[in-house]
Amino acid sequence: MIGYGAIFLALVVTAIAMFSYLNSHMACSLQKSAQEKAGSSGNGLLYYRLSAVCIAVAALYLLYIILTNKFEFAYVFGYSSSNLSLIYKFSAFWAGQEGSFLLWALFHASFGLLLARTNSPCAMAVYAGVQLMLLAVLLAKNPFMMLAAPRPDGYGLNPLLQDPWMMIHPPVLFLGYAGLAVPFAYALDGIVTGNHKEWVNRALPWTLFSWAALGAGIFIGGFWAYKVLGWGGYWAWDPVENSSFVPWLSCGVLLHLLLLARVRLVAVKPASLAAIFTFVLVMYGTFLTRSGVLSDFSTHSFTNEGVGGLLASFVMITAVVALSILIVRWPRLPEGELYPAVKSREFFLAAAAILFAALGVIVLVGMSTPLLTMLLGNPQNVSTIFYNTTTLPLAAALAVLMAIGSLVGWGKDAARLTKQYWWMGALALGFIIIAAFSGIRQPFALLAAGGAAAAIAGSLLALKLKRIRASAAIAHAGTAVALIGILFSSLNSQSIYTSFQTGESQQVLGTNFTYLGTRTEAGGIYQTFRLEGYPNTVLEPYTKLNKDGRPAVHEPGIYRGIAADLYVAPSMEHEENPTKEITLRKGEEKQADSLSIKLIRYGMGGSGASGDIRVYVLLEVSQNGSITEAKPELISRNGQMLPLPFKVFDRYELIVAAVNLGAETISIGVKDLAAPAEQPRIDVEITEKPLINLVWLGTVLVSVGVAWAGVGRRKKHTAGHIETSAM
């Protein structure tokens, strides 16, 4: 009752805090006495602090019951076990829906304590309202539900999630989600109160922080997926990946419009719209990933667990209320000219916002397709071709924009740009030629590569000329570096499929690989490859096993080179044609090797308390006039089929390979134990991914640059200093 009681109390006092802040805002609007204003605002702060304490108590209690193995709680039973290592017990906190919502609420409440220091009753009322929705979900998805009967141990954490990145990836994403509620609250406060400059200045550091956190979370997820087979590589346009990517793109729109609004207050109009849509998209993405809508289309999605309707209603409430306020107040928002000339930084900021918005709309349509087609009765998803085809031209335009925009001044004529910086065009053309010779042929991909090369040079030059801050130069250059890495690693990637026997060497993609064999250790299977010409380089692709010994996670062996990665993705070892198979009906007889096999009868039955299902088969087997009976069996245990072989004539092994009840047939496998043993082989896909390291380098630079800008903006805002230089 401690955890659930803390959540319930948090919801109650959050509601009181929200109404107290609303009352304080009304007091300000009606010009009531300073004592009345301070009293209602003070009450709101008191209740909000109490709600934050309650959420912290609930979070600490959940962590306590996980660490102390309280398996009577359904959440602990479902995501932890007594033998789970400590690092993964912490990860179990946010492995499920209930825990991840509690983590989100904890971050949200913590940021609210910082927001409360700004003394903005309207913003705090909005922010408390968002917290109220998160707590309502936690009441519906109670992480402290008890099991009907105690259990001695837990099910354990999904092997896919038993990875060190699980400790970092979800919390960083939720920092971004929680942070985006702050610009949303500030925007509505500015719309209602008319304090436009104030909300822009206050929201900018939070927007930078949220963009950095959300981007870092996405990048970490991509790096994690790169080393796990079955997740489609570092980026697969998966709907769940897109549910975080779309708010990140929308936050990019908001960031560039806020920078523009600091010098052109008319940009407050589109900035307000962007702030609203960014947070609504966070809620919408949460609905998509946690309602079960995407369970058939994504390897990352949660199944339907009864909160879809609640989340959908919160998306609608948030969007309708916020947009209604904006529509009503729209005529009172600042009017004027958005940019003084095309050759001005104001224009390039607006153009960047438009490109980010266009990218966001495309990805939003793609990730919403499963929902829209489901409503029409025929659920479908869009292919990666749709995303690649539609986003590549916009990425190319964004690269060109970055190359020029950093060098253009505020409100100044840039007529000399084409003459003064002609060498940037030459650099872009030279890189386009290099990209073409490397194998890239798509026109927009070539344009994007050339634009990215020019953007790197332009960012460094703009920094030298003090046109932009170091943080902006790092972020823009990082974006260009990542774009080059994406283009080369995707379009110039080469894959070869082959197979090895133990001790065999083959030259693949210019590198000599030797397969040294397979070894099994507790919890996994390692396949070892030696790379000739790379001193002391051994790759060991790894297959993690479930408790029942079945493969659960496949991790490739990766050689991380400067120019390219070598990516070795093997399958399990197998023998070449280990058995011959025949299919029989009742009374039918067929030949297999020197055996004549006749199906006499078969049947099915349970196996007592174990829950196993057994298939019994009676065969008549003859060879050279000798006749014997064979009784192989097939056991179905926990969804896995386990054949029990039967030996005949001291040489042949018969197994039940398959059962087709509809066709009333039984498939029998026949293995000659006296035949010469064939050495097992392993099938391998070896891939070369050129310049993949530029993807990681670029994403790190983007995160560092944006985070640095956020810290700088926070310090300057705290000091009351306003500057108009970019980021």
N, C-alpha and C positions, 0 to 999 in steps of 0.2 A: 504493500500500500504506500510505501514511502515515495517511490518513483512516480506512480500514477497520481498520488495526492499532490506531489510537487507540480506536476504538469497541469492538473486541474486548477490548483491555486494560482499558478502563473497565468492561466487563461483569464481567470476572474479579475486579478489585479491589473492585467494588461488592458482589459476592457475598461476598468475604472480609470486607468491612466489615460487611455485614449479620450474618454469623455471629459476628463479633467483638462487635458490639453485643448480640446475643442472649446470648452467653456472659457479657457484663458484666451484663445484666439477671438472668440466672440466678444469678450470683455475689451480686448484691444480695438476691435472693429467699432464697438459702440462707445469708445472713449470713456470707459469707466475709470474709477479711481485707481491709482497706482497700487493701493493696498489690495484691491480686488484682483487686479491682474497678477500681482506677485503671489497672492494666496492660491489661486487656481493653478497657476503654473508650478508653484512649489509642490502642491499636492500631486500633480501629474508626475513630477520628477520622483517624488517619494514612492509612488506606486510603481513607476517604471523600474526603479532600482530594485524594489521588492520582487517584481516579476523576473528580473535578470537573475536574482539570487535563487529563486525557485527553479529556473531552468538549469542553472549551474548545479543545484542539488540533484536534480533528475539525471543530469549527465554524469555526475560523479557516482551516483548510485548504480547506473547502468554499467559503468566501468568497473565498479566494485564487484557486482555479481558475475561479471565475465571473468575477472581475474581470480575470483574465489570459487569458480566452477559451480555456480548455483544452477544446476541443470533442471531444477523444477520450473524455471522460467523458460517459456517457449523460445524466446529470442536467443538465450544462451545455448539452449539445446540445439537450435537450428544452425548456429554459426560458430560454435566453439566446441572444444573437447578437452579432456584432461591432459592429453599429450601434445596439445598445440603449443608451439613455442611462444614465448612472451611477446615478441614483436607482432605476431599474427593475432594474439589475443587483443592487442590494441586495435589492429585492423578490423577485427570482428565487430568492434563498436559501430563502424559505419558500413559494414558489409551488406546489411539488409535495409529494406525501406525504412523501418522504424528508427533504427540507429542513425541513418543518414539524415533523416528529417530532424532528429534531435541535435545532431551536429550543426546543421544549418541554423536551427533556432538558437543554438548557443552562440555561434558567430554573429548572428543578427542582433541578439540581445547585447553582446559586447560592443558592437559598433554603435548601437543605440545609446549606450552610456556616453560615448564620445560625442554623438550628435546632440545629446541633451545639453551639452555645455554651451552650444551656440545660442540658446535661449530663443528658439523658433517654435512657438507652440503649434502652429499649423503643420510644420514639417514633422514634428514629433507625433502629432495626431495621426498623420498618414503613416508614419513609420510604425507606430504601435498597431495600427490597423493591419499592416502586413504581418506583424508578429502574431496578431490574433489568428490570422488564417493558418500560419504554420502550426500554432498550438492546437487549433481545431483538427488539423490532420493528425497530429500526435495523439489526440484523444481517440480518433477513429482507428489509428494504427498504433495501438498501445504496445510499447516495447517491454512492458512489464506484465504481460499476460502469463498466467500460470498454466502449467500442464495439468490434465486431469489426474495423472498418476506420476509419481517421481521416477526419474530415469537415472541410472548409475553413471552414464556418460553421455556426452553430446555427439551430434552427427559430425561436427567438425566444419572447418572452413573449406569451401570449394577449392580444390587444388589449383584451379586457374587463378585464384585470388591470393594464394600463398606465395607472394612475391614482394620483395622489399619496396617496389614502387607503389604497392597498395597502401603503404603507410603515408605516402606523400600525395599521390594523384587525386583521390577524392577530397581530402581536406583543402587542397589548394583551389580546386574547382568551387567548393562551397564558400571559400573566402570571397571569390569573385561574385558568386550569386548574392551573398549577403551584402557585399559592398555596393552592388548596383541598385539596391533599394534606397540608398542615400541620395544619389542624384535624382531619383524618382520623387522622393519626398521633398527635396529642395525645389524641384521644378514646379510641383503643385503649390508649394508655399509661395514661390515667386509669381505664379499665375494668379493666385488669389490675392496676395498682398500688394503686388505691383513692384516689389523690390527686385527688379530684374538684375541689376549689376551685382547685387549682393548674392543672389542665388547662383549666378554664373561663377563668381569667384569662389564661393564655397563648394560648389559641385565639382569644379575642375580637378582638385587633388584626388577626390574620391573616384572620379571617372578614370583618372590615370591609374590609380591603385587597382581598381576593379578590372580594367583592361589588362594590366600586367598579370594579375592573379589568374584571371580566366584564361588568358593566353598561355601562361605557364602551365596551367592544368591541362589544357589541350595538347601542348607540346610534350609534356611528360607522358600523357596517355599515348601519344603517337610513338614515342621512343619505346615504351613498354610493349605496345602492340607489335613493333618491329621485330622483337625477339621472341614472339609467341606465334607458332603456326596456327592457322585457322582464323585469325582476326583480320586477314586481308592486308597485312603490311601496316606501315605507319599511318596510312590514311586510305580508307576504303569508301569514303562517302557514305558510311553507315548512318542510318537515321538518328541513332543515339549520339554518334559523334557530331552530327550536324545540329543536334538540339543544343549543344554548347557553342558550336561555331557560329550559328546565326546570331545569338545575343552578343558574341564577341564582335561580329561585323557591325551590328547595330550600335554597339558601344564605340566602335571606330567612327561611325557617323556622328555620334554625340560629341566625341572628343574634338573632332575638327570643327564642328559648329560652335562649341564653347570657345575654342581659340579664336574663331571669327567673331563671336559675340562680344569678346573683350574690346574689340576695336570698332565693330559695327553692331550696335545693340539690336538692330532689326533682326539679326540672326537668332535672337531669343525665340522667335516664333518657331522656326524649324527645330531649334535645339530643344524646346519644350516637347515638341512632338516626338523627337528622337528619344528623349529621356523616358517618356511614357511607353513608347513601343519597346524600348530595350528591356524594361522590367516586365512588361506584358509577355515578351518573348521568352524571358526566363521562366515565367509561370507556365506558358504554353508548352515549352520544351519539357518541363517537369511533368505536365499532364501526359504528353506523348510517351515519355519513357517509363512512367510508373502506372499507367492505366491498363497496360496489357495490349494496347493498340499495335505496338511494334513487335510483339513477342514472336511473330512468325517471320519478321524481316530483319532482325538485329540479334547479334550474338551478345549484346550488352544489355538488352532490355529486361526490365522486370516483367513478371507475369501479372495478370489481372488479380489484384488482391483487394478489391472492393473500395478503392479510393478514387476511381476514375471519375465518377459523377461529382464527388466533392471538389476535386481539382478543377474539373471543367467549369463548375459554378464559380470558383474563385477567379479563374481566368476571365470569365465573362464579367463578373462584378468589378474586377480591377480595371478592365478595359473600358467598360461602359461608364463607370463613375469618373475616371480620369479624363477620358475624351469628352465627356459632357461638360466638365469644368472648363476644359480648354476651349471648347466651342463657344460656350457662353462668354468667356473672357477674351476671346480672340480679337474682337474689335478694339479692345483697350491695350493690346500689346503694341510695342514700338513699331512704327512704320519707317520706311526709308529705302535707301539704295543698298543692296546687299554687297556690291563691290563697285569700286570707282571705275575700273577699266579691266579689260580682259588680261592685260599684261600687268597684273598686280597679284600680290600674295593672297589677298582676299578672294580673288577669283579661283585660285588654285586650291585653297582650302574648301571652298564651296564645291568645286569639281571633285575633289577627293571624297567629300561626304556623299556626293551623288553616286560615285563609283562603288563605294562601300555599300550604299543602300541597294544599288542594282545587284551586286553580288549576294547581298542578304535576301533579296526577293527571290532570286533564282534558287538558292539553296532552301529557302523556306518552302517554295512550291514543291521541290523535290522531296523534302522530308515529310511534307504533309500529304503526299500522294497516297500512302497506305491508308490514312484516315479518310480522305475524300473518297477513294475507291471503295473502301469498306462501307461507307454510308450509301453508296450506289449499288452495293450487293456483290461486288467483284473485287476483293482486295488485291492490289498490285503494288509493286514498287518500281521506281525508275532505275535504269541501269547507270553505271558509272560513266558511260559514254555521254549521257545527257549532261552530267555535271562538267565533264572535261571539255565538251564542245562549247558549252555556253559560258563557262567562267574564264576560259583561256583568253578570249579577246579583251575581257575586262581587266584581267591581270596584266596583259600587255599595255593597256591604256594607263593603268595605275603606275607601272614602271616608268613609262615616259613622263607621266605627271610628276613623279618624285624626282626625276632627273632635272626637270626645269624648275619646279616649284620652290625648291630650297634656295635657289639663287635670286629669286624675284623679291623685291622689297615691298613693304607695305605702302599701298596707294601710289607707287611710283611707276613711271613709264619704263618698261623693260625693252625698249626698241633696240638697244645695243646688244641685247642678249645673243641674238643670232650671229652677230659679227664677233663679239668678244669671246664667246665660248664655242666657236665652230669645231674645235678639237673634240668636244664631247660627242658631236655627231659622227666624227671620224672614228672615235673609240667604239661607239655603238656599232657602226658598220663593220669594223674589224672583228668585233666579237661575234657578230652575226655570221661572218664568213667562217670563223673558227667553229661555231656551233653547227653550221651546215656541213663542214668537213667531218665533224664528229659523228654525224648520222642523223641529226635533227632536220626534218624536212617540212614540218608544218609551218606555214607562213606566220601565224600568230605566235607560235612558240619561238620562232626566230626573232620576231619583233620584241617579244617579252624578254628574251635573253639579252638582246642588244640594249633595250631600255634599262634592264637591271644593271648591266655593266656601267652605263652612263649614270645611273642613279647613285651607284657607289662613289664614283668620281665626283659627281655633283654634291653629294652630302659632305664629303671630305673638304671640297673646295669651299662650300658655304660655311663650314666650321672655321676654316682658315680665315675667311673674310669676315667672320663674326656675324654672318647673316642669320644663323640659327645656333641654338645651344648645343652643347656636346651631347646631351641626352637625345635630342631630336636627330642629330647626325648618326648616332649609334643605332637608334631604332629604325631609321630609314635605310641605312646601309645594311642592317641586319635583315630587313624585309627583302631587299634586293639579293643578298647572298643566299637566303633561303629559297627564293624563287629560282635562282640559277641551279641550286642543288636539286630542287624538285623537278625541274625540266630535264636535266641531264640524267638523274637517277631513274626517272620514269621512262623517258623516251629512248634512252640508250642502254637500258638494262638488257642483259643477255642471259638466257637460261638454257641449260643442257640437261636432258634426262638420260641417265645411264644406270648401270647396276654393277656391283662389286662382289667378289668373293673375298674371304679373309686372306690377306697377304697380297692381293692384286693391286697393281698400280696402273693408273690411266692418266693421260694428259687431257685436261679439260680446261677450255678457255685460257690456254697458255700456261697453265699451272699443273704440275704433276701431283696427283693425289694417290696416297696409298691407304687402303682400308686395313686397319690393324685388328679389327674384331669388335665383339660386343661383350660388355660385362654388366652384370646386374648387381646393384647395391640396394640397400634398404630404401624402398620407396621409389626406385627408378631404374631405368635402363640407359646405359651410355654406349654410344657407337663412336669409335675412335678413328680419326683420319689424320695422317701426317701429311703436311704440305712440304714437298721438296723445294729447296731453294729459299725457304724461309726458316732460318735457324731456330731450332727449339719450338717450332710452331705446330701444335697439335690441336685439332678441333674435335670437340666432343658434343655432338647433338644429343639431346637428353629427352627422354620420355618419362614423365612423372606418372606414377601409377595410383589408382584409387585403392581404398582399403581392400577391395576384393581382387586386386591384382590386374584390373583392366586399365588400359592406357587412358589417361585423363588430360594431360597437357604435353604438347610437343614443342620443344625449344630447339631452334636450329643452331648449328655451329657457325659462328661468325668470325671471320678474320677481318679486323678493322684496319684497312690500309689508308694511307694518305690520299691516294688518287681514287681508290675504289674499295668496296667491301666485297669479300667472297662469302657467299651465303649458302651453307650446306644443309639441305632439308631432306633427311632420309625417312624411309618407312621402316616397319618392323622386318626382321629377317624372315625369309621364307625359303622353302625348298622348291626346286623345279618339279612340278607334277608329282607331289608326294603320294597321291592316291589316284586310282581310277574310279569313276563314279558311274553307277547305273541307276535308273529309276524304274520301279516296279509297281504294278497293281497287284491286288490280292489274287493269288493263283498264277501269276505271270512268272516266267522263267527266262533269264538272260545269261549270256556269257561274260565273264570278266577274267582276263588272263586264261589260265587253264581251268578255272572254276565255272561250274554251272550253278546259278543261284536262283532259288524259287521262293517267293514270298508266300508263306503259309497264312499268317494272320498278324495283326498288330492291335494294340489297344493303349489306352491312356488311363492314368490314375494318380491320385495324390500320394504324398509320402509323409503322412502323419503330421506332427506338430511343426516340422521344418518348413512346411509350405511349398516344398518342391513339387513339380509336376513331372511325371515320368511317362515316356513313350516306350512301350514294350514291343519288341519285334521278334517273331519266330521265323527263321529261314531254314530252308533245306538246301544244303550245299553238297555238291558231288564233284569228284575229281578221279578220272581214270577208273570208274566203276565203284569207288568208295563213296559212301553217303554218310553225312553227319548233320546234326542240328547246330544252329548258331542263334544266340539270344543277345544281340547287342541292344543297348538302351540309350535313350537320350533324355537328359535331365534339364528341365527349365528351372533355374535358380536365380531369383532376383533379376529377372530379365535377361540372364545370360544362358546360352545353350551349351551344355557340357556333355559330350558324347562319352559313353562307356564302351570301349571296344571289346570284341569277342574274338579269340584266336582259334583258327581251325587248321587242321593238318600240320600243326607245329610250324607253319610258315606264313600264313596269311592272317591279316588283322582286318576285321570287318567293323565298320562304325555306321551309325545312323547319321547321315549327313544332313538330311532335311526331311520335313514332313509337310505335305500339302493336303490338308483335310478336305478342301474344296474339290480337288481333283482326285482325291482318294489314292494318292501315290506316296511312296516312301523312297527316298534316295539313299542308296547304300554306297559307302566308300570302301574300296578294296585296296589294301596296301601289301605289297610283297616284301616281307621282312628279310628275305634272303637276297634281294636285289642289291647291287652295289650302292652304297650310300652316296648321295650327291651332296656336295658341300653347299650349305645354305648361301643364298645370295641376298643382297640388300639393294633395293631400288633407291636411287638418289636423284634429287634435283639440285644442281649446282648453278647458282646465279651470281653474276657480277653486277654490282650496283655502283656505277661511277659517280664520284663526287657526292655520295650520300652524306658525307661528313659536313658538307656545306649546309644541309638542311638543319642539322643539330646546331652548328655554329650560328647560323642565321637566327634561329628561334631563341637561342640564348641571348644574342645581342638585342633582339627585339624586347625581350622581357627585362633585361638589364636597363636598356635605354628608357623604356616607359616607366619602370619603377623609379629610376633616378629622377626622371622628370616629376613624378608624383611627390617624391620627397622634397625636391626643390620648390615646387609650387606650394606645398604645405607650409614650409618654412617662411616663404615670402608672404603667403596669405596671413599667417599668424602674426607676422611683423607689420601687416597692413600695407605691404608694398605691392604695387601693381605694375606689371611690365607687359609689353605687347610682343615680345619676341616669341617665336614658335617654340612651344613646349619648354 
